[in-house]
């Protein structure tokens, strides 16, 4: 995974600045662990059409974060060097196991 982005993500997850939710990347000012990643990658991306240029489009469909529910767009995940398996593990930790952002950050630090 991109080392600079990973460091920023770890810092954000451990900062206490983000309220945690499950099931979606973001709802209002609450985020899942992957939503935090999207927010630090482009904080204005939630409302910015240009974010779609960052994550890309596939098969004519818009895969920007504003239209994603709980997972990262494939093209964005590929660009940052995260495997689908790692993404799925993070979703399970956040949504099913209800791990804290700090616990998730420990996993990211060790495994990604």
JOKAHU-V67368 format. One record per backbone hydrogen bond with DSSP energy under -1.0 kcal/mol. NH is the residue of the N-H (numbers start at 0). CO is the residue of the C=O. If there is no record, write none. Layout:
# JOKAHU-V67368
[[NH,CO] [NH,CO]]
This chain:
# JOKAHU-V67368
[[1,79] [5,1] [6,2] [7,3] [8,4] [9,5] [10,6] [11,7] [12,8] [13,9] [20,30] [24,68] [26,29] [29,26] [30,18] [31,24] [35,31] [36,32] [37,33] [38,34] [39,35] [40,36] [41,37] [44,41] [46,43] [50,47] [51,48] [52,49] [54,50] [55,51] [57,60] [60,57] [66,63] [67,64] [76,72] [77,73] [78,74] [79,75] [81,76] [86,82] [87,83] [88,84] [89,85] [90,86] [91,87] [92,88] [93,89] [94,90] [95,91] [96,91] [98,92] [103,99] [104,100] [105,101] [106,102] [107,103] [108,104] [109,105] [110,106] [111,107]]
